[in-house]
Amino acid sequence: MNPAAAPPPPIETEALIIGAGPAALFLAFQLGLQEIACQLVDVLPAPGGQCHALYPDKPIYDLPGLPVCSGRELTERLLQQLRPFNPPLHLGQLVSGLQRLPDGRWQLRSSVSGDGGNSEQEWIAPLVFIAAGVGAFLPRKESVAGLEPFERGPSAQVCYHGLPAAAAAAQHIVVHGGDAAAVELALELAPPPSAGASGRVTLLHRSPRFQIEPALQGALEQALAQGRLQLVLGQPVGLDCGPAANLAQAPEPAPQDARPALQALHLATPGDGHATLPCDLLLPRLGLSPKLGPLADWGLALERKHLPVDSATMATTEPGLFAVGDINHYPGKRKLIVCAFHEATLAAFAAAALLRPGQRQLLQYTTTSPRLQQLLGVAGASAAAG
Ligand SMILES: Cc1cc2nc3c(=O)[nH]c(=O)nc-3n(C[C@H](O)[C@H](O)[C@H](O)COP(=O)(O)OP(=O)(O)OC[C@H]3O[C@@H](n4cnc5c(N)ncnc54)[C@H](O)[C@@H]3O)c2cc1C
């Protein structure tokens, strides 16, 4: 990103949904049926919220009409159902600010983290739906002091999402973590079997046990046996820094990156030992942790970190501001996906009434309503089906 570039113009939409979990995805579908244009923003790199980020391959048994369905499959089905409305989905963006404009609409700010630094986007909408679940899922950070400066800039050496531009030139890549995301990334970066043994990629974990499926465990053991990957047991406790010599081949280092380079990690190893691990690119994959974060600073009335709503409409006490899914609270609330779907439906009806006061609201069925079928792009299909 060019630091001098002008910020992008605000994006205006009828409804902005904060989150892209199951509540948000079904809400976007229901808003589509109400002919309300919406956009979704989520800090995660993929939609699906908890279902996709925390338990993509685990079975869900209590969805109506779906006896068993994994978190990943549910997300895919929700996205498929949403396709006729095709609302813009903005991923990797943390909504950090929310305030009321003098004309009554909402102004929001989101920040995007990328290889080239941070950029901001502004949003303006009369309707805002908070579908933030248990909070924004952010990567768990390394607890070593002094790492933060290495997370920024075109030649960043510490990267919690994706790969930085400097990855191609790195000589000692360390992937830190013990779950499938860490092991899959280490295997992806390891040279192919034909290239033989290589000391370039290290998988660093505190113990020899990994939280992975047997097939992935097999692939890991094979890569270790072939020497394409090395496993080091330990926990980072300090850094070695020096001149940026080993990143000299990085593409066009920016002047602000004329700073010491990360060269090695100091490790506490099992049995009170110590070790030094060469490292010019650290890729922590330590899991995700939900942070209520920005939402707590928006001056909204929260009850034990939840937004109280009217259970008939999912409206908060702020006109034009709704909350659905795990983030809301009302008497009898249950944090279940099926309840989030019900809430999304009621919220969409309430939003339509607010946006178009005086217009009669008809309850129409997707099975029989030509209008709804037109919106869904299936007009004529039911007649053809007999
Ligand atoms: C292991 C496990 C198993 C489960 N099994 C079941 C089950 O069998 N049946 C069932 O009904 N439920 C189950 N649940 C619960 C279910 O997953 C949740 O009820 C559901 O995900 C809630 O959906 P949601 O859309 O409200 O929130 P979430 O799924 O949490 O999605 C919220 C999204 O909002 C994003 N977000 C939050 N704040 C911001 C911000 N400021 N800016 C940008 N993005 C933001 C988050 O990154 C997240 O992606 C299970 C949960 C877990 C952890």
Ligand as a Chemical Component Dictionary entry (heavy atoms), coordinates in Angstrom:
data_LIG
# 
_chem_comp.id                   LIG 
_chem_comp.type                 NON-POLYMER 
_chem_comp.pdbx_formal_charge   0 
_chem_comp.three_letter_code    LIG 
# 
loop_
_chem_comp_atom.comp_id 
_chem_comp_atom.atom_id 
_chem_comp_atom.alt_atom_id 
_chem_comp_atom.type_symbol 
_chem_comp_atom.charge 
_chem_comp_atom.model_Cartn_x 
_chem_comp_atom.model_Cartn_y 
_chem_comp_atom.model_Cartn_z 
_chem_comp_atom.pdbx_ordinal 
LIG C1  C1  C 0 -16.906 -26.625 19.181 1  
LIG C2  C2  C 0 -18.279 -26.025 18.960 2  
LIG C3  C3  C 0 -19.325 -26.831 18.584 3  
LIG C4  C4  C 0 -20.606 -26.302 18.398 4  
LIG N1  N1  N 0 -21.625 -27.129 18.036 5  
LIG C5  C5  C 0 -22.869 -26.618 17.859 6  
LIG C6  C6  C 0 -23.966 -27.475 17.510 7  
LIG O1  O1  O 0 -23.822 -28.687 17.398 8  
LIG N2  N2  N 0 -25.187 -26.893 17.322 9  
LIG C7  C7  C 0 -25.412 -25.542 17.454 10 
LIG O2  O2  O 0 -26.530 -25.077 17.244 11 
LIG N3  N3  N 0 -24.377 -24.726 17.820 12 
LIG C8  C8  C 0 -23.135 -25.221 18.017 13 
LIG N4  N4  N 0 -22.104 -24.388 18.400 14 
LIG C9  C9  C 0 -22.393 -22.953 18.590 15 
LIG C10 C10 C 0 -22.486 -22.225 17.243 16 
LIG O3  O3  O 0 -21.296 -22.415 16.490 17 
LIG C11 C11 C 0 -22.713 -20.746 17.496 18 
LIG O4  O4  O 0 -23.946 -20.601 18.166 19 
LIG C12 C12 C 0 -22.765 -19.970 16.177 20 
LIG O5  O5  O 0 -21.541 -20.042 15.497 21 
LIG C13 C13 C 0 -23.105 -18.505 16.447 22 
LIG O6  O6  O 0 -23.142 -17.867 15.207 23 
LIG P1  P1  P 0 -22.902 -16.292 15.099 24 
LIG O7  O7  O 0 -22.971 -16.003 13.625 25 
LIG O8  O8  O 0 -23.782 -15.596 16.036 26 
LIG O9  O9  O 0 -21.412 -16.042 15.647 27 
LIG P2  P2  P 0 -19.994 -16.585 15.178 28 
LIG O10 O10 O 0 -20.090 -17.919 14.555 29 
LIG O11 O11 O 0 -19.117 -16.423 16.378 30 
LIG O12 O12 O 0 -19.539 -15.539 14.059 31 
LIG C14 C14 C 0 -19.283 -14.194 14.411 32 
LIG C15 C15 C 0 -18.309 -13.596 13.397 33 
LIG O13 O13 O 0 -18.207 -12.191 13.635 34 
LIG C16 C16 C 0 -16.864 -11.791 13.433 35 
LIG N5  N5  N 0 -16.639 -10.532 14.168 36 
LIG C17 C17 C 0 -16.894 -10.283 15.469 37 
LIG N6  N6  N 0 -16.592 -8.994  15.780 38 
LIG C18 C18 C 0 -16.136 -8.433  14.619 39 
LIG C19 C19 C 0 -15.646 -7.136  14.292 40 
LIG N7  N7  N 0 -15.588 -6.143  15.211 41 
LIG N8  N8  N 0 -15.228 -6.917  13.027 42 
LIG C20 C20 C 0 -15.274 -7.907  12.085 43 
LIG N9  N9  N 0 -15.724 -9.159  12.351 44 
LIG C21 C21 C 0 -16.155 -9.411  13.592 45 
LIG C22 C22 C 0 -16.064 -12.974 13.998 46 
LIG O14 O14 O 0 -14.754 -12.972 13.453 47 
LIG C23 C23 C 0 -16.906 -14.174 13.542 48 
LIG O15 O15 O 0 -16.486 -14.676 12.280 49 
LIG C24 C24 C 0 -20.834 -24.902 18.602 50 
LIG C25 C25 C 0 -19.764 -24.081 18.965 51 
LIG C26 C26 C 0 -18.499 -24.624 19.165 52 
LIG C27 C27 C 0 -17.362 -23.726 19.573 53 
# 
loop_
_chem_comp_bond.comp_id 
_chem_comp_bond.atom_id_1 
_chem_comp_bond.atom_id_2 
_chem_comp_bond.value_order 
_chem_comp_bond.pdbx_ordinal 
LIG C1  C2  SING 1  
LIG C2  C3  SING 2  
LIG C2  C26 DOUB 3  
LIG C3  C4  DOUB 4  
LIG C4  N1  SING 5  
LIG C4  C24 SING 6  
LIG N1  C5  DOUB 7  
LIG C5  C6  SING 8  
LIG C5  C8  SING 9  
LIG C6  O1  DOUB 10 
LIG C6  N2  SING 11 
LIG N2  C7  SING 12 
LIG C7  O2  DOUB 13 
LIG C7  N3  SING 14 
LIG N3  C8  DOUB 15 
LIG C8  N4  SING 16 
LIG N4  C9  SING 17 
LIG N4  C24 SING 18 
LIG C9  C10 SING 19 
LIG C10 O3  SING 20 
LIG C10 C11 SING 21 
LIG C11 O4  SING 22 
LIG C11 C12 SING 23 
LIG C12 O5  SING 24 
LIG C12 C13 SING 25 
LIG C13 O6  SING 26 
LIG O6  P1  SING 27 
LIG P1  O7  DOUB 28 
LIG P1  O8  SING 29 
LIG P1  O9  SING 30 
LIG O9  P2  SING 31 
LIG P2  O10 DOUB 32 
LIG P2  O11 SING 33 
LIG P2  O12 SING 34 
LIG O12 C14 SING 35 
LIG C14 C15 SING 36 
LIG C15 O13 SING 37 
LIG C15 C23 SING 38 
LIG O13 C16 SING 39 
LIG C16 N5  SING 40 
LIG C16 C22 SING 41 
LIG N5  C17 SING 42 
LIG N5  C21 SING 43 
LIG C17 N6  DOUB 44 
LIG N6  C18 SING 45 
LIG C18 C19 SING 46 
LIG C18 C21 DOUB 47 
LIG C19 N7  SING 48 
LIG C19 N8  DOUB 49 
LIG N8  C20 SING 50 
LIG C20 N9  DOUB 51 
LIG N9  C21 SING 52 
LIG C22 O14 SING 53 
LIG C22 C23 SING 54 
LIG C23 O15 SING 55 
LIG C24 C25 DOUB 56 
LIG C25 C26 SING 57 
LIG C26 C27 SING 58 
# 
